[in-house]
């Protein structure tokens, strides 16, 4: 099965480049002629094609006027070479001019021009953007793309007014645009973090939002301008980035204005004021067009384009989730009110056995991706007409990965905390690439959901975080491991160093003084390793740390952390009882769980 990733766009933003990409499907257009007569011959003369036959292949493709194979459009990666040395291997790569100037030799003459092609990652981004907006059709049967009438109209548009009108029509068919316009209409001036926290299937990895109060706290506590720049330019979750990119598209056509917002955030015991530059307000034009999108104007409601790939992102069982969610939308597509019981019975006829909690979370996710679904407290009714949604041929077997099994088990037990924290399970099993998300969401759960005091630390020579209650303080070390975490000697030594630094509190030992995050009235300390699951001689290694530092600690899986959190939020477990358990020198296990 070929895997594509339509539906969620993070990087492409140039609509002029998008128009060029679409033009390669339109013989006779000015850019199509440019490709045939200038760009492809230049790449050939400069020796920039990955293989010699590509020049002829691309010429034939451009002149065919037929659908074009996705792999040939996108091209290949660097193949182990550095990206800077990679040659052109895709037709869309050849259509996009790079940003950097390079020197090339053509028939003995050296020229300096902007790089006349791009990489496969950028090419794929523009292809996915074009497909997701309905400018290109994607054909599952042969993994190829063809241009739609709307795409041809966009290529033919000559004025900014015409171009923006077509873009607006395309944007209204893209559910996340409608979600963002709806949020801005209802809630007014919003930052990317405020939008991102309500965008996508927030209970799974792939739809992360950096908690705004943690970001503001980190910005205020940053000790130099470089750290502040890093927070402004590179510190955001996936959904925050989607929100920022979409708002920039809408800003370009006058539906949204980018307006910095001053926010006041409380984190722990401190309150901070901060101006966030990436914040947005909807315009009058945006409101008018949003009303059309939801059928509250004289014009016809625009159908929504939903490829099945939009229905899950990085979850361990993403294919299964897409299949289940596509089937639910197919059932809702009859536009009649459906109860959770109705949906569960329908899924059973398709071989899917699920729980009400799962379907409820899917419904919230559909609303968060931008579908217009009414809920009257008992039944759900889909108001949108959906296009492009094709279910898989045959059922997708639910992957019995460790993460999927744990998540399925935990979901049934969470009755009090926000289900977005189920993403902690994905992060814990995902490996080191998502370690920061794991750290931040752990502190988010403890501080924002459970109202402990605490801070996200991370970075060089710091623990990942700390939290505290009364006179008790806990040092946190998050460990994201797909197959379980073993406390090695080096890992134990690192924790010993943190504990000793906190005991000594000597700036000469560690100038960043991370221990100052604990209030003065915190006098008793423990530590915790938090991970997916634990292997090896856990108690032996914890005992070594205790003997070296005099401090007790424990290990805790994300599964048990979520059980404890739900009990605390539900009032059946006190914070004091929970935090007193961190001196166990073994794994903390929630004993009242029925799982």
Secondary structure, 3 states (H helix, E strand, C coil): CCCCCCCCCCCCCCHHHHHHHHHCCCCCCHHHHHHHHHHHHHHHHCCCECCCCHHHHHHHHHHHCCCEEHHHHHCCCCCCCCHHHCCECCHHHHHCCCCCEEEEEECCEEEEEECCCCCHHHHHHHHHHHHHCCCEEEECCCCEEEECHHHHHHHHCCCHHHHHHHHHHHHHCEHHHHHHHHHHHHHCCEEHHHHHCCCCCCCCCCCCCCCHHHHHHHHHHCCCHHHHHHHHHHCCCHHHHHHHHHHHHHHHCCCEEECCEEEEEEECCEEEEEEECCEEEECHHHHHHHHHHCCCCCCCCCCEECCHHHHCCCCCCHHHHHHHHHHHHHHHCCCCCEEHHHHHHHHHHCCCCCCHHHHHHHHHHHHHHCCCEEECCCEEEECCCEECCCCCCCCCCCCCCHHHHHHHHHHCCCCCCCHHHHHHHHHHHHCHHHHHHHHHHHHHHHHHHCCCEEEECCCCCCCCEEEEECCEEEEEEEECCCCCEECCHHHHHHHHHHHHHHHHCCCCCCCCCHHHHCCCCCCEEEEEEEECCEECCHHHHHHHHHHHHCCCEEEEEHHHHHHHHHHHHHCCCCHHHHHHHHHCCCECCCCCCCC
